[in-house]
Amino acid sequence: MRTLFILLVLCASAQAETFRNSNGQVVGRSSTTNAGTTFYNPAGQITGRAVTTSTGTTFYNPMGQQTGRSARK
């Protein structure tokens, strides 16, 4: 039971990054989970997403429409 709980916590955890300009002002943030990376502007609005699989990375706009793709070789 404890092992299952630990696995669920690890799977649900996210990594967060904050992006700053040369003056130290926050210009964006990102949050990465096993489902992909979501990018936010300084106001917290979603600006896009990136999902990486074994074949490459697909990029999406805030409405979920695919905007680009990078293939792995």
mmCIF file of the N, C-alpha and C atoms, coordinates in Angstrom:
data_MODEL
# 
_entry.id   MODEL 
# 
loop_
_atom_site.group_PDB 
_atom_site.id 
_atom_site.type_symbol 
_atom_site.label_atom_id 
_atom_site.label_alt_id 
_atom_site.label_comp_id 
_atom_site.label_asym_id 
_atom_site.label_entity_id 
_atom_site.label_seq_id 
_atom_site.pdbx_PDB_ins_code 
_atom_site.Cartn_x 
_atom_site.Cartn_y 
_atom_site.Cartn_z 
_atom_site.occupancy 
_atom_site.B_iso_or_equiv 
_atom_site.pdbx_formal_charge 
_atom_site.auth_seq_id 
_atom_site.auth_comp_id 
_atom_site.auth_asym_id 
_atom_site.auth_atom_id 
_atom_site.pdbx_PDB_model_num 
ATOM 1   N N  . MET A 1 1  ? 0.822  -1.188 0.000   1.00 0.00 ? 1  MET A N  1 
ATOM 2   C CA . MET A 1 1  ? 0.000  0.000  0.000   1.00 0.00 ? 1  MET A CA 1 
ATOM 3   C C  . MET A 1 1  ? 0.869  1.257  0.000   1.00 0.00 ? 1  MET A C  1 
ATOM 4   N N  . ARG A 1 2  ? 1.917  1.294  0.827   1.00 0.00 ? 2  ARG A N  1 
ATOM 5   C CA . ARG A 1 2  ? 2.796  2.465  0.869   1.00 0.00 ? 2  ARG A CA 1 
ATOM 6   C C  . ARG A 1 2  ? 3.526  2.650  -0.449  1.00 0.00 ? 2  ARG A C  1 
ATOM 7   N N  . THR A 1 3  ? 3.949  1.553  -1.071  1.00 0.00 ? 3  THR A N  1 
ATOM 8   C CA . THR A 1 3  ? 4.646  1.651  -2.350  1.00 0.00 ? 3  THR A CA 1 
ATOM 9   C C  . THR A 1 3  ? 3.748  2.269  -3.405  1.00 0.00 ? 3  THR A C  1 
ATOM 10  N N  . LEU A 1 4  ? 2.505  1.876  -3.457  1.00 0.00 ? 4  LEU A N  1 
ATOM 11  C CA . LEU A 1 4  ? 1.560  2.435  -4.411  1.00 0.00 ? 4  LEU A CA 1 
ATOM 12  C C  . LEU A 1 4  ? 1.382  3.928  -4.183  1.00 0.00 ? 4  LEU A C  1 
ATOM 13  N N  . PHE A 1 5  ? 1.257  4.342  -2.942  1.00 0.00 ? 5  PHE A N  1 
ATOM 14  C CA . PHE A 1 5  ? 1.103  5.763  -2.623  1.00 0.00 ? 5  PHE A CA 1 
ATOM 15  C C  . PHE A 1 5  ? 2.329  6.556  -3.075  1.00 0.00 ? 5  PHE A C  1 
ATOM 16  N N  . ILE A 1 6  ? 3.513  6.044  -2.834  1.00 0.00 ? 6  ILE A N  1 
ATOM 17  C CA . ILE A 1 6  ? 4.741  6.724  -3.243  1.00 0.00 ? 6  ILE A CA 1 
ATOM 18  C C  . ILE A 1 6  ? 4.796  6.835  -4.761  1.00 0.00 ? 6  ILE A C  1 
ATOM 19  N N  . LEU A 1 7  ? 4.436  5.785  -5.465  1.00 0.00 ? 7  LEU A N  1 
ATOM 20  C CA . LEU A 1 7  ? 4.431  5.822  -6.929  1.00 0.00 ? 7  LEU A CA 1 
ATOM 21  C C  . LEU A 1 7  ? 3.436  6.852  -7.449  1.00 0.00 ? 7  LEU A C  1 
ATOM 22  N N  . LEU A 1 8  ? 2.266  6.938  -6.846  1.00 0.00 ? 8  LEU A N  1 
ATOM 23  C CA . LEU A 1 8  ? 1.272  7.916  -7.274  1.00 0.00 ? 8  LEU A CA 1 
ATOM 24  C C  . LEU A 1 8  ? 1.767  9.337  -7.040  1.00 0.00 ? 8  LEU A C  1 
ATOM 25  N N  . VAL A 1 9  ? 2.424  9.574  -5.928  1.00 0.00 ? 9  VAL A N  1 
ATOM 26  C CA . VAL A 1 9  ? 2.959  10.900 -5.637  1.00 0.00 ? 9  VAL A CA 1 
ATOM 27  C C  . VAL A 1 9  ? 4.050  11.257 -6.625  1.00 0.00 ? 9  VAL A C  1 
ATOM 28  N N  . LEU A 1 10 ? 4.937  10.320 -6.936  1.00 0.00 ? 10 LEU A N  1 
ATOM 29  C CA . LEU A 1 10 ? 6.016  10.584 -7.887  1.00 0.00 ? 10 LEU A CA 1 
ATOM 30  C C  . LEU A 1 10 ? 5.474  10.860 -9.284  1.00 0.00 ? 10 LEU A C  1 
ATOM 31  N N  . CYS A 1 11 ? 4.452  10.140 -9.698  1.00 0.00 ? 11 CYS A N  1 
ATOM 32  C CA . CYS A 1 11 ? 3.874  10.337 -11.027 1.00 0.00 ? 11 CYS A CA 1 
ATOM 33  C C  . CYS A 1 11 ? 3.140  11.666 -11.133 1.00 0.00 ? 11 CYS A C  1 
ATOM 34  N N  . ALA A 1 12 ? 2.582  12.128 -10.042 1.00 0.00 ? 12 ALA A N  1 
ATOM 35  C CA . ALA A 1 12 ? 1.791  13.353 -10.063 1.00 0.00 ? 12 ALA A CA 1 
ATOM 36  C C  . ALA A 1 12 ? 2.653  14.605 -9.877  1.00 0.00 ? 12 ALA A C  1 
ATOM 37  N N  . SER A 1 13 ? 3.909  14.420 -9.517  1.00 0.00 ? 13 SER A N  1 
ATOM 38  C CA . SER A 1 13 ? 4.753  15.590 -9.247  1.00 0.00 ? 13 SER A CA 1 
ATOM 39  C C  . SER A 1 13 ? 5.121  16.296 -10.538 1.00 0.00 ? 13 SER A C  1 
ATOM 40  N N  . ALA A 1 14 ? 5.348  17.585 -10.426 1.00 0.00 ? 14 ALA A N  1 
ATOM 41  C CA . ALA A 1 14 ? 5.693  18.396 -11.583 1.00 0.00 ? 14 ALA A CA 1 
ATOM 42  C C  . ALA A 1 14 ? 6.970  19.175 -11.299 1.00 0.00 ? 14 ALA A C  1 
ATOM 43  N N  . GLN A 1 15 ? 7.687  19.464 -12.361 1.00 0.00 ? 15 GLN A N  1 
ATOM 44  C CA . GLN A 1 15 ? 8.853  20.328 -12.242 1.00 0.00 ? 15 GLN A CA 1 
ATOM 45  C C  . GLN A 1 15 ? 8.462  21.692 -12.774 1.00 0.00 ? 15 GLN A C  1 
ATOM 46  N N  . ALA A 1 16 ? 8.818  22.731 -12.050 1.00 0.00 ? 16 ALA A N  1 
ATOM 47  C CA . ALA A 1 16 ? 8.468  24.088 -12.469 1.00 0.00 ? 16 ALA A CA 1 
ATOM 48  C C  . ALA A 1 16 ? 9.741  24.890 -12.725 1.00 0.00 ? 16 ALA A C  1 
ATOM 49  N N  . GLU A 1 17 ? 9.703  25.723 -13.738 1.00 0.00 ? 17 GLU A N  1 
ATOM 50  C CA . GLU A 1 17 ? 10.813 26.614 -14.073 1.00 0.00 ? 17 GLU A CA 1 
ATOM 51  C C  . GLU A 1 17 ? 10.274 28.032 -14.181 1.00 0.00 ? 17 GLU A C  1 
ATOM 52  N N  . THR A 1 18 ? 11.082 28.998 -13.803 1.00 0.00 ? 18 THR A N  1 
ATOM 53  C CA . THR A 1 18 ? 10.746 30.408 -13.971 1.00 0.00 ? 18 THR A CA 1 
ATOM 54  C C  . THR A 1 18 ? 11.782 31.026 -14.890 1.00 0.00 ? 18 THR A C  1 
ATOM 55  N N  . PHE A 1 19 ? 11.328 31.775 -15.888 1.00 0.00 ? 19 PHE A N  1 
ATOM 56  C CA . PHE A 1 19 ? 12.225 32.421 -16.847 1.00 0.00 ? 19 PHE A CA 1 
ATOM 57  C C  . PHE A 1 19 ? 12.276 33.915 -16.556 1.00 0.00 ? 19 PHE A C  1 
ATOM 58  N N  . ARG A 1 20 ? 13.486 34.448 -16.491 1.00 0.00 ? 20 ARG A N  1 
ATOM 59  C CA . ARG A 1 20 ? 13.687 35.870 -16.179 1.00 0.00 ? 20 ARG A CA 1 
ATOM 60  C C  . ARG A 1 20 ? 14.522 36.537 -17.258 1.00 0.00 ? 20 ARG A C  1 
ATOM 61  N N  . ASN A 1 21 ? 14.290 37.835 -17.465 1.00 0.00 ? 21 ASN A N  1 
ATOM 62  C CA . ASN A 1 21 ? 15.111 38.585 -18.404 1.00 0.00 ? 21 ASN A CA 1 
ATOM 63  C C  . ASN A 1 21 ? 16.375 39.066 -17.702 1.00 0.00 ? 21 ASN A C  1 
ATOM 64  N N  . SER A 1 22 ? 17.209 39.841 -18.394 1.00 0.00 ? 22 SER A N  1 
ATOM 65  C CA . SER A 1 22 ? 18.483 40.269 -17.821 1.00 0.00 ? 22 SER A CA 1 
ATOM 66  C C  . SER A 1 22 ? 18.317 41.208 -16.623 1.00 0.00 ? 22 SER A C  1 
ATOM 67  N N  . ASN A 1 23 ? 17.126 41.787 -16.457 1.00 0.00 ? 23 ASN A N  1 
ATOM 68  C CA . ASN A 1 23 ? 16.852 42.652 -15.308 1.00 0.00 ? 23 ASN A CA 1 
ATOM 69  C C  . ASN A 1 23 ? 16.246 41.898 -14.132 1.00 0.00 ? 23 ASN A C  1 
ATOM 70  N N  . GLY A 1 24 ? 16.062 40.590 -14.293 1.00 0.00 ? 24 GLY A N  1 
ATOM 71  C CA . GLY A 1 24 ? 15.497 39.781 -13.222 1.00 0.00 ? 24 GLY A CA 1 
ATOM 72  C C  . GLY A 1 24 ? 13.982 39.718 -13.210 1.00 0.00 ? 24 GLY A C  1 
ATOM 73  N N  . GLN A 1 25 ? 13.345 40.361 -14.176 1.00 0.00 ? 25 GLN A N  1 
ATOM 74  C CA . GLN A 1 25 ? 11.877 40.327 -14.235 1.00 0.00 ? 25 GLN A CA 1 
ATOM 75  C C  . GLN A 1 25 ? 11.410 38.983 -14.786 1.00 0.00 ? 25 GLN A C  1 
ATOM 76  N N  . VAL A 1 26 ? 10.333 38.473 -14.215 1.00 0.00 ? 26 VAL A N  1 
ATOM 77  C CA . VAL A 1 26 ? 9.764  37.206 -14.688 1.00 0.00 ? 26 VAL A CA 1 
ATOM 78  C C  . VAL A 1 26 ? 9.112  37.442 -16.048 1.00 0.00 ? 26 VAL A C  1 
ATOM 79  N N  . VAL A 1 27 ? 9.523  36.647 -17.042 1.00 0.00 ? 27 VAL A N  1 
ATOM 80  C CA . VAL A 1 27 ? 8.945  36.756 -18.382 1.00 0.00 ? 27 VAL A CA 1 
ATOM 81  C C  . VAL A 1 27 ? 8.126  35.523 -18.747 1.00 0.00 ? 27 VAL A C  1 
ATOM 82  N N  . GLY A 1 28 ? 8.175  34.491 -17.910 1.00 0.00 ? 28 GLY A N  1 
ATOM 83  C CA . GLY A 1 28 ? 7.380  33.296 -18.162 1.00 0.00 ? 28 GLY A CA 1 
ATOM 84  C C  . GLY A 1 28 ? 7.694  32.206 -17.169 1.00 0.00 ? 28 GLY A C  1 
ATOM 85  N N  . ARG A 1 29 ? 6.886  31.158 -17.243 1.00 0.00 ? 29 ARG A N  1 
ATOM 86  C CA . ARG A 1 29 ? 7.064  30.000 -16.377 1.00 0.00 ? 29 ARG A CA 1 
ATOM 87  C C  . ARG A 1 29 ? 6.736  28.749 -17.185 1.00 0.00 ? 29 ARG A C  1 
ATOM 88  N N  . SER A 1 30 ? 7.177  27.611 -16.698 1.00 0.00 ? 30 SER A N  1 
ATOM 89  C CA . SER A 1 30 ? 6.783  26.341 -17.295 1.00 0.00 ? 30 SER A CA 1 
ATOM 90  C C  . SER A 1 30 ? 6.564  25.321 -16.197 1.00 0.00 ? 30 SER A C  1 
ATOM 91  N N  . SER A 1 31 ? 5.749  24.350 -16.505 1.00 0.00 ? 31 SER A N  1 
ATOM 92  C CA . SER A 1 31 ? 5.467  23.250 -15.594 1.00 0.00 ? 31 SER A CA 1 
ATOM 93  C C  . SER A 1 31 ? 5.518  21.963 -16.403 1.00 0.00 ? 31 SER A C  1 
ATOM 94  N N  . THR A 1 32 ? 6.358  21.021 -15.967 1.00 0.00 ? 32 THR A N  1 
ATOM 95  C CA . THR A 1 32 ? 6.534  19.771 -16.703 1.00 0.00 ? 32 THR A CA 1 
ATOM 96  C C  . THR A 1 32 ? 6.046  18.604 -15.868 1.00 0.00 ? 32 THR A C  1 
ATOM 97  N N  . THR A 1 33 ? 5.205  17.769 -16.480 1.00 0.00 ? 33 THR A N  1 
ATOM 98  C CA . THR A 1 33 ? 4.739  16.526 -15.871 1.00 0.00 ? 33 THR A CA 1 
ATOM 99  C C  . THR A 1 33 ? 4.980  15.413 -16.873 1.00 0.00 ? 33 THR A C  1 
ATOM 100 N N  . ASN A 1 34 ? 4.548  14.209 -16.544 1.00 0.00 ? 34 ASN A N  1 
ATOM 101 C CA . ASN A 1 34 ? 4.698  13.110 -17.497 1.00 0.00 ? 34 ASN A CA 1 
ATOM 102 C C  . ASN A 1 34 ? 3.789  13.293 -18.712 1.00 0.00 ? 34 ASN A C  1 
ATOM 103 N N  . ALA A 1 35 ? 2.869  14.250 -18.674 1.00 0.00 ? 35 ALA A N  1 
ATOM 104 C CA . ALA A 1 35 ? 1.979  14.521 -19.802 1.00 0.00 ? 35 ALA A CA 1 
ATOM 105 C C  . ALA A 1 35 ? 2.552  15.571 -20.751 1.00 0.00 ? 35 ALA A C  1 
ATOM 106 N N  . GLY A 1 36 ? 3.634  16.242 -20.372 1.00 0.00 ? 36 GLY A N  1 
ATOM 107 C CA . GLY A 1 36 ? 4.230  17.256 -21.229 1.00 0.00 ? 36 GLY A CA 1 
ATOM 108 C C  . GLY A 1 36 ? 4.592  18.511 -20.455 1.00 0.00 ? 36 GLY A C  1 
ATOM 109 N N  . THR A 1 37 ? 4.955  19.547 -21.193 1.00 0.00 ? 37 THR A N  1 
ATOM 110 C CA . THR A 1 37 ? 5.333  20.827 -20.597 1.00 0.00 ? 37 THR A CA 1 
ATOM 111 C C  . THR A 1 37 ? 4.325  21.887 -20.999 1.00 0.00 ? 37 THR A C  1 
ATOM 112 N N  . THR A 1 38 ? 3.851  22.650 -20.030 1.00 0.00 ? 38 THR A N  1 
ATOM 113 C CA . THR A 1 38 ? 2.938  23.758 -20.278 1.00 0.00 ? 38 THR A CA 1 
ATOM 114 C C  . THR A 1 38 ? 3.689  25.043 -19.983 1.00 0.00 ? 38 THR A C  1 
ATOM 115 N N  . PHE A 1 39 ? 3.565  26.024 -20.887 1.00 0.00 ? 39 PHE A N  1 
ATOM 116 C CA . PHE A 1 39 ? 4.238  27.309 -20.749 1.00 0.00 ? 39 PHE A CA 1 
ATOM 117 C C  . PHE A 1 39 ? 3.224  28.393 -20.410 1.00 0.00 ? 39 PHE A C  1 
ATOM 118 N N  . TYR A 1 40 ? 3.624  29.312 -19.530 1.00 0.00 ? 40 TYR A N  1 
ATOM 119 C CA . TYR A 1 40 ? 2.752  30.381 -19.054 1.00 0.00 ? 40 TYR A CA 1 
ATOM 120 C C  . TYR A 1 40 ? 3.436  31.731 -19.219 1.00 0.00 ? 40 TYR A C  1 
ATOM 121 N N  . ASN A 1 41 ? 2.644  32.784 -19.438 1.00 0.00 ? 41 ASN A N  1 
ATOM 122 C CA . ASN A 1 41 ? 3.189  34.143 -19.452 1.00 0.00 ? 41 ASN A CA 1 
ATOM 123 C C  . ASN A 1 41 ? 3.264  34.639 -18.008 1.00 0.00 ? 41 ASN A C  1 
ATOM 124 N N  . PRO A 1 42 ? 3.804  35.842 -17.772 1.00 0.00 ? 42 PRO A N  1 
ATOM 125 C CA . PRO A 1 42 ? 3.935  36.325 -16.394 1.00 0.00 ? 42 PRO A CA 1 
ATOM 126 C C  . PRO A 1 42 ? 2.603  36.450 -15.644 1.00 0.00 ? 42 PRO A C  1 
ATOM 127 N N  . ALA A 1 43 ? 1.506  36.610 -16.372 1.00 0.00 ? 43 ALA A N  1 
ATOM 128 C CA . ALA A 1 43 ? 0.191  36.725 -15.741 1.00 0.00 ? 43 ALA A CA 1 
ATOM 129 C C  . ALA A 1 43 ? -0.414 35.361 -15.402 1.00 0.00 ? 43 ALA A C  1 
ATOM 130 N N  . GLY A 1 44 ? 0.263  34.274 -15.792 1.00 0.00 ? 44 GLY A N  1 
ATOM 131 C CA . GLY A 1 44 ? -0.228 32.937 -15.493 1.00 0.00 ? 44 GLY A CA 1 
ATOM 132 C C  . GLY A 1 44 ? -1.101 32.328 -16.568 1.00 0.00 ? 44 GLY A C  1 
ATOM 133 N N  . GLN A 1 45 ? -1.244 33.002 -17.697 1.00 0.00 ? 45 GLN A N  1 
ATOM 134 C CA . GLN A 1 45 ? -2.053 32.465 -18.795 1.00 0.00 ? 45 GLN A CA 1 
ATOM 135 C C  . GLN A 1 45 ? -1.216 31.477 -19.611 1.00 0.00 ? 45 GLN A C  1 
ATOM 136 N N  . ILE A 1 46 ? -1.842 30.411 -20.056 1.00 0.00 ? 46 ILE A N  1 
ATOM 137 C CA . ILE A 1 46 ? -1.141 29.407 -20.862 1.00 0.00 ? 46 ILE A CA 1 
ATOM 138 C C  . ILE A 1 46 ? -0.802 30.002 -22.225 1.00 0.00 ? 46 ILE A C  1 
ATOM 139 N N  . THR A 1 47 ? 0.453  29.842 -22.621 1.00 0.00 ? 47 THR A N  1 
ATOM 140 C CA . THR A 1 47 ? 0.887  30.322 -23.936 1.00 0.00 ? 47 THR A CA 1 
ATOM 141 C C  . THR A 1 47 ? 1.172  29.177 -24.892 1.00 0.00 ? 47 THR A C  1 
ATOM 142 N N  . GLY A 1 48 ? 1.276  27.963 -24.388 1.00 0.00 ? 48 GLY A N  1 
ATOM 143 C CA . GLY A 1 48 ? 1.504  26.813 -25.255 1.00 0.00 ? 48 GLY A CA 1 
ATOM 144 C C  . GLY A 1 48 ? 1.851  25.574 -24.468 1.00 0.00 ? 48 GLY A C  1 
ATOM 145 N N  . ARG A 1 49 ? 1.988  24.471 -25.220 1.00 0.00 ? 49 ARG A N  1 
ATOM 146 C CA . ARG A 1 49 ? 2.333  23.180 -24.633 1.00 0.00 ? 49 ARG A CA 1 
ATOM 147 C C  . ARG A 1 49 ? 3.295  22.462 -25.548 1.00 0.00 ? 49 ARG A C  1 
ATOM 148 N N  . ALA A 1 50 ? 4.087  21.573 -24.981 1.00 0.00 ? 50 ALA A N  1 
ATOM 149 C CA . ALA A 1 50 ? 4.972  20.701 -25.750 1.00 0.00 ? 50 ALA A CA 1 
ATOM 150 C C  . ALA A 1 50 ? 4.861  19.292 -25.186 1.00 0.00 ? 50 ALA A C  1 
ATOM 151 N N  . VAL A 1 51 ? 4.688  18.326 -26.079 1.00 0.00 ? 51 VAL A N  1 
ATOM 152 C CA . VAL A 1 51 ? 4.580  16.930 -25.666 1.00 0.00 ? 51 VAL A CA 1 
ATOM 153 C C  . VAL A 1 51 ? 5.664  16.149 -26.395 1.00 0.00 ? 51 VAL A C  1 
ATOM 154 N N  . THR A 1 52 ? 6.521  15.475 -25.636 1.00 0.00 ? 52 THR A N  1 
ATOM 155 C CA . THR A 1 52 ? 7.619  14.707 -26.211 1.00 0.00 ? 52 THR A CA 1 
ATOM 156 C C  . THR A 1 52 ? 7.336  13.219 -26.110 1.00 0.00 ? 52 THR A C  1 
ATOM 157 N N  . THR A 1 53 ? 7.529  12.520 -27.226 1.00 0.00 ? 53 THR A N  1 
ATOM 158 C CA . THR A 1 53 ? 7.388  11.065 -27.277 1.00 0.00 ? 53 THR A CA 1 
ATOM 159 C C  . THR A 1 53 ? 8.683  10.495 -27.848 1.00 0.00 ? 53 THR A C  1 
ATOM 160 N N  . SER A 1 54 ? 8.698  9.218  -28.083 1.00 0.00 ? 54 SER A N  1 
ATOM 161 C CA . SER A 1 54 ? 9.896  8.573  -28.630 1.00 0.00 ? 54 SER A CA 1 
ATOM 162 C C  . SER A 1 54 ? 10.189 9.018  -30.060 1.00 0.00 ? 54 SER A C  1 
ATOM 163 N N  . THR A 1 55 ? 9.200  9.580  -30.739 1.00 0.00 ? 55 THR A N  1 
ATOM 164 C CA . THR A 1 55 ? 9.409  9.997  -32.132 1.00 0.00 ? 55 THR A CA 1 
ATOM 165 C C  . THR A 1 55 ? 9.725  11.477 -32.281 1.00 0.00 ? 55 THR A C  1 
ATOM 166 N N  . GLY A 1 56 ? 9.557  12.271 -31.221 1.00 0.00 ? 56 GLY A N  1 
ATOM 167 C CA . GLY A 1 56 ? 9.860  13.695 -31.296 1.00 0.00 ? 56 GLY A CA 1 
ATOM 168 C C  . GLY A 1 56 ? 8.975  14.516 -30.378 1.00 0.00 ? 56 GLY A C  1 
ATOM 169 N N  . THR A 1 57 ? 8.980  15.826 -30.603 1.00 0.00 ? 57 THR A N  1 
ATOM 170 C CA . THR A 1 57 ? 8.209  16.759 -29.776 1.00 0.00 ? 57 THR A CA 1 
ATOM 171 C C  . THR A 1 57 ? 7.174  17.473 -30.634 1.00 0.00 ? 57 THR A C  1 
ATOM 172 N N  . THR A 1 58 ? 5.941  17.551 -30.134 1.00 0.00 ? 58 THR A N  1 
ATOM 173 C CA . THR A 1 58 ? 4.869  18.264 -30.815 1.00 0.00 ? 58 THR A CA 1 
ATOM 174 C C  . THR A 1 58 ? 4.517  19.485 -29.985 1.00 0.00 ? 58 THR A C  1 
ATOM 175 N N  . PHE A 1 59 ? 4.357  20.632 -30.655 1.00 0.00 ? 59 PHE A N  1 
ATOM 176 C CA . PHE A 1 59 ? 4.053  21.896 -29.988 1.00 0.00 ? 59 PHE A CA 1 
ATOM 177 C C  . PHE A 1 59 ? 2.618  22.302 -30.282 1.00 0.00 ? 59 PHE A C  1 
ATOM 178 N N  . TYR A 1 60 ? 1.956  22.860 -29.252 1.00 0.00 ? 60 TYR A N  1 
ATOM 179 C CA . TYR A 1 60 ? 0.553  23.250 -29.358 1.00 0.00 ? 60 TYR A CA 1 
ATOM 180 C C  . TYR A 1 60 ? 0.373  24.682 -28.877 1.00 0.00 ? 60 TYR A C  1 
ATOM 181 N N  . ASN A 1 61 ? -0.592 25.395 -29.466 1.00 0.00 ? 61 ASN A N  1 
ATOM 182 C CA . ASN A 1 61 ? -0.914 26.752 -29.009 1.00 0.00 ? 61 ASN A CA 1 
ATOM 183 C C  . ASN A 1 61 ? -1.870 26.657 -27.812 1.00 0.00 ? 61 ASN A C  1 
ATOM 184 N N  . PRO A 1 62 ? -2.261 27.784 -27.220 1.00 0.00 ? 62 PRO A N  1 
ATOM 185 C CA . PRO A 1 62 ? -3.131 27.727 -26.034 1.00 0.00 ? 62 PRO A CA 1 
ATOM 186 C C  . PRO A 1 62 ? -4.482 27.057 -26.277 1.00 0.00 ? 62 PRO A C  1 
ATOM 187 N N  . MET A 1 63 ? -4.947 27.012 -27.538 1.00 0.00 ? 63 MET A N  1 
ATOM 188 C CA . MET A 1 63 ? -6.229 26.371 -27.839 1.00 0.00 ? 63 MET A CA 1 
ATOM 189 C C  . MET A 1 63 ? -6.083 24.882 -28.132 1.00 0.00 ? 63 MET A C  1 
ATOM 190 N N  . GLY A 1 64 ? -4.859 24.361 -28.039 1.00 0.00 ? 64 GLY A N  1 
ATOM 191 C CA . GLY A 1 64 ? -4.640 22.939 -28.267 1.00 0.00 ? 64 GLY A CA 1 
ATOM 192 C C  . GLY A 1 64 ? -4.391 22.564 -29.704 1.00 0.00 ? 64 GLY A C  1 
ATOM 193 N N  . GLN A 1 65 ? -4.258 23.544 -30.596 1.00 0.00 ? 65 GLN A N  1 
ATOM 194 C CA . GLN A 1 65 ? -3.988 23.253 -32.006 1.00 0.00 ? 65 GLN A CA 1 
ATOM 195 C C  . GLN A 1 65 ? -2.491 23.042 -32.208 1.00 0.00 ? 65 GLN A C  1 
ATOM 196 N N  . GLN A 1 66 ? -2.143 22.037 -32.987 1.00 0.00 ? 66 GLN A N  1 
ATOM 197 C CA . GLN A 1 66 ? -0.728 21.757 -33.244 1.00 0.00 ? 66 GLN A CA 1 
ATOM 198 C C  . GLN A 1 66 ? -0.109 22.898 -34.048 1.00 0.00 ? 66 GLN A C  1 
ATOM 199 N N  . THR A 1 67 ? 1.039  23.382 -33.581 1.00 0.00 ? 67 THR A N  1 
ATOM 200 C CA . THR A 1 67 ? 1.717  24.488 -34.273 1.00 0.00 ? 67 THR A CA 1 
ATOM 201 C C  . THR A 1 67 ? 3.075  24.086 -34.831 1.00 0.00 ? 67 THR A C  1 
ATOM 202 N N  . GLY A 1 68 ? 3.587  22.943 -34.440 1.00 0.00 ? 68 GLY A N  1 
ATOM 203 C CA . GLY A 1 68 ? 4.889  22.509 -34.952 1.00 0.00 ? 68 GLY A CA 1 
ATOM 204 C C  . GLY A 1 68 ? 5.268  21.146 -34.446 1.00 0.00 ? 68 GLY A C  1 
ATOM 205 N N  . ARG A 1 69 ? 6.333  20.630 -35.037 1.00 0.00 ? 69 ARG A N  1 
ATOM 206 C CA . ARG A 1 69 ? 6.800  19.288 -34.673 1.00 0.00 ? 69 ARG A CA 1 
ATOM 207 C C  . ARG A 1 69 ? 8.302  19.224 -34.911 1.00 0.00 ? 69 ARG A C  1 
ATOM 208 N N  . SER A 1 70 ? 8.994  18.578 -34.006 1.00 0.00 ? 70 SER A N  1 
ATOM 209 C CA . SER A 1 70 ? 10.416 18.329 -34.123 1.00 0.00 ? 70 SER A CA 1 
ATOM 210 C C  . SER A 1 70 ? 10.619 16.825 -34.034 1.00 0.00 ? 70 SER A C  1 
ATOM 211 N N  . ALA A 1 71 ? 11.156 16.228 -35.085 1.00 0.00 ? 71 ALA A N  1 
ATOM 212 C CA . ALA A 1 71 ? 11.317 14.770 -35.130 1.00 0.00 ? 71 ALA A CA 1 
ATOM 213 C C  . ALA A 1 71 ? 12.690 14.370 -34.618 1.00 0.00 ? 71 ALA A C  1 
ATOM 214 N N  . ARG A 1 72 ? 12.735 13.222 -33.978 1.00 0.00 ? 72 ARG A N  1 
ATOM 215 C CA . ARG A 1 72 ? 14.014 12.637 -33.543 1.00 0.00 ? 72 ARG A CA 1 
ATOM 216 C C  . ARG A 1 72 ? 14.572 11.793 -34.657 1.00 0.00 ? 72 ARG A C  1 
ATOM 217 N N  . LYS A 1 73 ? 15.885 11.749 -34.739 1.00 0.00 ? 73 LYS A N  1 
ATOM 218 C CA . LYS A 1 73 ? 16.532 10.894 -35.751 1.00 0.00 ? 73 LYS A CA 1 
ATOM 219 C C  . LYS A 1 73 ? 17.137 9.692  -35.119 1.00 0.00 ? 73 LYS A C  1 
# 
